Structures are given as C-alpha cells and as structure tokens.
C-alpha cells in the first residue's frame, strides 16, 4: 500500500499491476487491443493512469484503444471492477468498444486514444480492465478469446 487514498506518483502501482497481468497472461503490450481504464475523471487519477499506461505499454500505448465506462455508469465503488470486467468481455464479444462520453477537452497529460464520445466497432482478441482502490489496491485483468493465449 502507498497511502490511504492517494495514488503513488506517476501511477507506479497500476503500471506494475498491468505489467504483471500481461506477464501472467503471456501477452506482449502490442497484443492488447482494448483497455477499460479505471478512469475516474479526476486530474490526479487520469494523469497518473495515463503515465502508468505509457510505462506498462511503452510504444504500444499510442495504438491502444482505451475508454472509461465510469463516464456512463458513475463510480460504483466496490462493484466497479466487476461491472467493468463484464463490460470489457461484452466489448470483445460484440466487437464494439464503448466510448468515454462527455470527453470534450482532454487534459494535455491524457494524450492517448480514449475513444471520445462515440462507440467504435472493432474486433478485439485480447483486452484488459483496470481497477484501483484506496490504500494502493490495484488490479489489472487480461481477457482473451478462447485460443488466443
């Protein structure tokens, strides 16, 4: 744990969770086609998660499609991770990546493809879902279509 409520600088904990999840799943950063970000639309969270994605994915971060479904559901606290995991799986199954709604003016530090405002049709074989909690509890889950891992 880092702090009761604050994130570690530059999202170090979530970067480690993403890196370890990919290692455990046996995938490379470029294999992941979609990421359901924790994305709470707070300055600190979004900037640190962007930095963490850049750290974990390296140059593959620029091609990664990302959205925050909290923009549509709100933050469901303890239920957020399970719902976002289910949405990630549904996005893979339906070939439709959910948008980050109401994204009108992105922070300059949040310079990745956050699928603004409109869903995007795309086949994804491997996806990831991030969840962060108070006290430094960070979880990244990797999902794959059967036969892709």
C-alpha positions as CSV (number, residue, x, y, z in Angstrom):
1,X,0.0,0.0,0.0
2,X,1.1,3.5,-0.7
3,X,-1.4,5.8,1.1
4,X,-4.9,5.6,2.4
5,X,-6.4,7.4,-0.5
6,X,-3.7,8.9,-2.8
7,X,-2.1,7.2,-5.8
8,X,1.6,6.6,-5.9
9,X,3.4,9.2,-8.1
10,X,3.0,8.6,-11.8
11,X,0.8,5.6,-11.2
12,X,3.6,3.2,-10.3
13,X,1.2,0.7,-8.6
14,X,-1.2,0.4,-11.6
15,X,1.7,0.2,-14.0
16,X,3.1,-2.7,-12.0
17,X,-0.4,-4.4,-12.0
18,X,-0.7,-4.0,-15.8
19,X,2.8,-5.3,-16.4
20,X,2.3,-8.3,-14.1
21,X,-1.1,-9.1,-15.6
22,X,0.4,-9.2,-19.1
23,X,3.3,-11.3,-18.0
24,X,1.0,-13.7,-16.2
25,X,-1.2,-14.0,-19.3
26,X,1.8,-14.4,-21.6
27,X,1.0,-11.5,-23.8
28,X,3.0,-8.5,-25.0
29,X,1.8,-4.9,-24.8
30,X,1.1,-4.8,-28.5
31,X,-1.2,-7.9,-28.2
32,X,-3.8,-5.9,-26.1
33,X,-6.4,-4.3,-28.3
34,X,-8.6,-2.5,-25.7
35,X,-8.2,-1.3,-22.2
36,X,-11.2,-0.4,-19.9
37,X,-9.4,2.2,-17.7
38,X,-10.2,2.9,-14.1
39,X,-10.7,6.5,-15.4
40,X,-12.5,8.5,-12.7
41,X,-12.2,11.8,-14.5
42,X,-10.1,13.3,-11.7
43,X,-7.0,15.2,-12.6
44,X,-4.7,13.1,-10.5
45,X,-6.2,9.7,-11.4
46,X,-6.4,10.3,-15.1
47,X,-2.9,11.8,-15.4
48,X,-1.3,9.0,-13.3
49,X,-3.2,6.3,-15.1
50,X,-2.1,7.7,-18.5
51,X,1.5,7.8,-17.2
52,X,1.1,4.2,-16.0
53,X,-0.3,3.0,-19.3
54,X,2.6,4.6,-21.1
55,X,5.1,2.9,-18.7
56,X,3.5,-0.5,-19.0
57,X,2.7,-0.5,-22.7
58,X,5.7,1.5,-24.0
59,X,5.4,2.4,-27.6
60,X,2.3,0.2,-28.0
61,X,0.4,2.7,-25.8
62,X,-0.1,5.0,-28.8
63,X,-2.1,2.3,-30.7
64,X,-4.1,1.1,-27.7
65,X,-7.8,1.9,-27.6
66,X,-8.9,2.9,-24.2
67,X,-12.2,4.1,-22.6
68,X,-13.6,4.8,-19.2
69,X,-17.0,3.2,-18.8
70,X,-17.4,5.1,-15.5
71,X,-18.3,8.0,-17.7
72,X,-21.6,6.2,-18.3
73,X,-22.1,4.3,-15.1
74,X,-20.6,6.5,-12.5
75,X,-18.2,5.1,-9.8
76,X,-19.9,2.0,-8.3
77,X,-17.2,1.7,-5.6
78,X,-16.8,-1.9,-4.7
79,X,-18.9,-3.1,-7.7
80,X,-17.0,-1.0,-10.2
81,X,-14.3,-3.6,-11.0
82,X,-16.7,-6.5,-11.7
83,X,-19.0,-4.4,-13.9
84,X,-16.1,-3.0,-15.9
85,X,-14.7,-6.5,-16.3
86,X,-18.1,-7.7,-17.7
87,X,-18.3,-4.7,-20.0
88,X,-14.8,-5.4,-21.3
89,X,-15.8,-9.0,-22.1
90,X,-19.0,-7.8,-23.8
91,X,-17.0,-5.3,-25.8
92,X,-14.8,-8.2,-27.1
93,X,-17.9,-10.4,-27.8
94,X,-19.8,-7.7,-29.7
95,X,-16.9,-6.1,-31.4
96,X,-18.0,-2.7,-30.1
97,X,-15.7,-0.7,-27.9
98,X,-17.6,1.6,-25.5
99,X,-16.8,5.3,-25.5
100,X,-15.7,7.7,-22.9
101,X,-18.7,10.0,-23.0
102,X,-18.6,13.8,-22.4
103,X,-14.9,13.9,-23.2
104,X,-14.9,17.4,-24.7
105,X,-11.5,18.8,-23.6
106,X,-8.9,16.2,-22.8
107,X,-6.1,17.1,-20.3
108,X,-2.8,17.6,-22.1
109,X,-1.3,14.8,-19.9
110,X,-4.0,12.4,-21.1
111,X,-2.9,12.1,-24.7
112,X,-3.9,8.5,-25.6
113,X,-6.8,7.3,-27.6
114,X,-9.6,7.4,-25.0
115,X,-12.4,6.7,-27.6
116,X,-14.2,10.0,-27.1
117,X,-18.0,10.2,-27.1
118,X,-18.8,7.5,-29.7
119,X,-18.5,3.8,-29.6
120,X,-16.1,2.2,-32.0
121,X,-16.6,-1.0,-33.9
122,X,-13.5,-3.2,-33.7
123,X,-12.6,-6.8,-33.2
124,X,-10.5,-7.3,-30.2
125,X,-9.0,-10.6,-29.3
126,X,-7.2,-9.6,-26.0
127,X,-8.4,-6.9,-23.7
128,X,-7.6,-5.5,-20.2
129,X,-9.6,-4.0,-17.4
130,X,-8.0,-1.8,-14.6
131,X,-9.3,-1.2,-11.1
132,X,-7.7,0.9,-8.4
133,X,-8.7,1.1,-4.8
134,X,-7.9,3.1,-1.7
135,X,-4.7,2.0,0.0
136,X,-2.9,1.1,-3.2
137,X,-5.0,-1.9,-4.2
138,X,-4.5,-2.2,-7.9
139,X,-5.9,-4.9,-10.2
140,X,-5.5,-5.4,-13.9
141,X,-7.3,-8.3,-15.6
142,X,-6.4,-9.7,-19.0
143,X,-9.2,-11.3,-21.1
144,X,-8.8,-13.3,-24.3
145,X,-10.9,-15.0,-26.8
146,X,-10.5,-18.8,-26.5
147,X,-7.5,-19.9,-28.3
148,X,-5.6,-16.5,-28.3
149,X,-3.4,-17.2,-25.3
